[in-house]
Amino acid sequence: MWKGLWGLYNINANSLYMTYSFYRSLFLSLLVLSFASCGDKKDPSAQQAVPATSVNVAIVQSAPAVYYDNYPATVTPVNEVEIRPQISGYITGIFFKEGKHVNKGEKLYQIDQQQYRGAYEQAVAQLNASQASLAKSQQDADRYQELEKQDAIARQTVDHALADLETAKKQVAAAKANVSSVETNLRYSTLYAPFSGTIGISQVKLGASVSPGSTVLNTISSEDPIAVDVALSEKMIPLLVRLQKNKPAKTDSTFTLQLSDRSRYAFPGHIYIIDRAVDPQTGTIKLRLLFPNPDKLLKAGMTCNVLVENNSGGNSILIPYKSALEQMGEFFVFVVKDNKVHQQKVTLGQRIGDRVIVTAGLKANETVVTDGVQKLKDGSEVNVSGRGGEAENPAPDSTKGK
């Protein structure tokens, strides 16, 4: 009997466990479906419209634009010469301060004169002997010619005397030429400044051996005025020729200099030389400008930039440079109309400070976004919160961004 009751209990327990498992699984399934159905409902906040973006704008204006085209250039002296010896010998004297100004004709170097002075004195002695021989031959010829008139001497003796006279004359001429040659060598032993200018660091010291042609002793260059060489496009030749014909005023600012530290040189320049030919490989022509250099600020060989004033004489479209967005090498701006922006392609010209010339794509009085252009897209709604600055004409001497 107990075994029967225990078996019945086991059967009922198993049934209850299976029933519990079934309802537990059903409950979990319904719970998952309930969460899934709740997730399918739209979030009311997600359906709200994106708020308009606050932007600053500028009104496009048409105004005169005066700016400078920037070209790399090199400072070069108007006159420059290397001091080279024309005779060989040893340096026995240096009579200048290196890096200082020297005047034309000032004594610079001395080469040992002993051998040249000795040769000169010897040549002078030979000349004197030749002249004495000439005097004797002249006297003999005169005496024999007088005797010939008296028929007191043979004609052959007279002829010999005349021949000796001609020989003596030739010897005197040769002696004079020798003196001149030796004197030239003696004169070349002292070197003088060929023109006024600044002399550089000496390439030789006292006692150094020098030879003609191969040894450079020093270099002298003029400094005031000084030249600047620049290569310009051949398209500018008509303008350059016109400027060369018209004598510029002292305050003319067509050509100015920007030094390597980006400072502006105080004095403007003018055209000195236009080269004879255009370089066919680069399509440029060499222009030499002349600048005053009273303070010796410009040094030969230094690099700088030539600023050429570009004044078209008409109005140009100007916008803030920060309003232009570059994409794949092209430039775009966002134009505001009816509280929406439209992306518009533009062609940019010369940058002038924080402004830039627009050659195509915009008209005067249009409104462009100046701040936050990277956050916008075509058709975005905007809220104009302020003016980012009007596209006014910048100062004529503005050269930033070049």
Sequence and secondary structure as in RCSB ss.txt:
>XXXX:A:sequence
MWKGLWGLYNINANSLYMTYSFYRSLFLSLLVLSFASCGDKKDPSAQQAVPATSVNVAIVQSAPAVYYDNYPATV
TPVNEVEIRPQISGYITGIFFKEGKHVNKGEKLYQIDQQQYRGAYEQAVAQLNASQASLAKSQQDADRYQELEKQ
DAIARQTVDHALADLETAKKQVAAAKANVSSVETNLRYSTLYAPFSGTIGISQVKLGASVSPGSTVLNTISSEDP
IAVDVALSEKMIPLLVRLQKNKPAKTDSTFTLQLSDRSRYAFPGHIYIIDRAVDPQTGTIKLRLLFPNPDKLLKA
GMTCNVLVENNSGGNSILIPYKSALEQMGEFFVFVVKDNKVHQQKVTLGQRIGDRVIVTAGLKANETVVTDGVQK
LKDGSEVNVSGRGGEAENPAPDSTKGK
>XXXX:A:secstr
 HHHHHHHHHHHHHHHHHHHHHHHHHHHHHHHHHHHHHHTS  GGGGS    EEEEEEE EEEEEEEEEEEEEEE
E SSEEEE  SS EEEEEE S TTSEE TT EEEEE  HHHHHHHHHHHHHHHHHHHHHHHHHHHHHHHHHHHHT
T S HHHHHHHHHHHHHHHHHHHHHHHHHHHHHHHHHHTEEE SSSEEE   S  TT EE TTT   EEEE  SS
EEEEEEEEGGGHHHHHHHHHS   TT  SEEEE TTS B SS BEEEEEEEEEETTTTEEEEEEEE  TT  S T
T EEEEEEEEEEEEEEEEEEGGG EEETTEEEEEEEETTEEEEEEEEEEEEETTEEEEEES  TT EEE S GGG
  TT BEEEEEE        TT  TT 
